[in-house]
Amino acid sequence: MSFSSTIQVLKVENEERTSKRTGNAYNHFAARVILLTDDGEVDTVGVINSRRITPELRDAMKLGTYRATFALKVPDFGEDKGDVVCMLTGLVPVPVKGQNPPAAAAAKAS
């Protein structure tokens, strides 16, 4: 089962941290986002953390507006093992009214 929604990524956090409990280094990844209604209005603001983003999408997560696809999954490891959770599984950039699409802006700059 999957569904989609429009999100606007405001900030991406991607940094090395050290676990206070184990002392081991780990990569902290999170995206601060606005969830938009179908009319483009703000529905809510929140964080999508690394446990909710498939690893292959982390590099694609940049500032901007996207049509995001989510799916219900049951992780077999970690804090959420055995729980039904929502995972971000796809991102498609959405042109925003009044802004040039990235390809057009890059072509214009050259």
C-alpha positions in Angstrom: 0.0 0.0 0.0 1.4 3.4 -0.9 0.2 7.0 -1.1 1.6 10.3 -2.1 1.7 13.9 -0.8 3.4 17.1 -1.7 6.2 18.1 0.7 8.5 21.1 0.8 12.0 20.4 2.2 13.2 23.4 4.2 16.4 22.0 5.7 18.4 18.8 5.4 20.6 17.7 8.4 23.4 15.3 7.5 26.2 15.1 10.0 28.4 12.7 11.9 27.6 12.3 15.5 28.8 10.2 18.4 26.5 8.0 20.4 26.4 9.0 24.1 25.5 5.4 25.0 28.0 3.5 23.0 30.6 6.1 22.0 30.3 4.9 18.4 30.1 7.3 15.5 26.9 7.4 13.4 25.4 9.5 10.6 22.5 11.6 11.6 20.1 12.4 8.7 16.8 14.2 8.9 14.8 16.5 6.7 12.6 19.3 8.1 9.6 19.6 5.9 6.2 21.2 5.3 3.4 18.9 4.4 1.2 20.7 1.8 -2.5 20.2 1.1 -3.7 19.5 -2.5 -4.4 23.3 -2.7 -0.8 24.1 -1.8 -1.6 25.3 1.7 0.4 24.4 4.8 -1.0 21.3 6.5 1.7 20.7 9.1 5.4 21.1 9.7 7.7 18.3 10.9 10.8 16.1 10.6 11.3 13.0 8.5 14.2 11.2 10.1 16.6 8.7 8.6 14.6 5.7 9.9 11.7 6.9 7.6 13.8 7.6 4.4 15.1 4.8 2.3 18.9 5.1 2.1 18.9 5.5 -1.7 16.7 8.6 -1.3 18.9 10.5 1.1 21.2 11.9 -1.6 18.1 13.0 -3.6 16.7 14.9 -0.5 17.5 18.5 -1.3 15.8 21.8 -0.6 12.7 22.1 -2.7 9.2 20.9 -3.4 8.4 17.3 -4.2 5.6 14.9 -4.8 6.6 12.3 -2.2 5.5 8.7 -2.2 5.1 6.9 1.1 4.5 3.2 1.9 3.6 1.2 5.0 6.5 -1.1 6.0 7.4 -3.4 8.9 11.1 -3.1 9.7 12.9 -6.3 10.7 15.5 -4.5 12.8 16.1 -1.4 14.9 13.8 0.6 17.2 10.8 0.0 15.0 11.2 -3.8 14.5 7.8 -5.4 14.0 6.0 -2.0 14.0 4.0 -0.8 11.0 5.7 2.5 10.0 5.5 4.9 7.1 8.6 5.1 4.9 9.4 7.7 2.2 9.9 5.6 -0.9 10.0 8.2 -3.8 10.6 11.8 -4.6 9.7 13.7 -7.8 10.5 17.4 -8.0 7.5 19.7 -8.4 7.9 23.0 -10.2 6.7 25.9 -8.0 4.8 28.7 -9.6 7.1 31.6 -10.3 10.3 29.6 -10.1 12.3 28.1 -12.9 12.7 24.3 -13.0 16.3 23.3 -12.0 17.2 22.3 -15.6 16.0 25.6 -17.0 17.8 27.5 -14.4 21.0 25.6 -15.1 20.7 26.1 -18.9 20.0 29.8 -18.4 23.2 30.2 -16.2 25.5 28.7 -18.9 
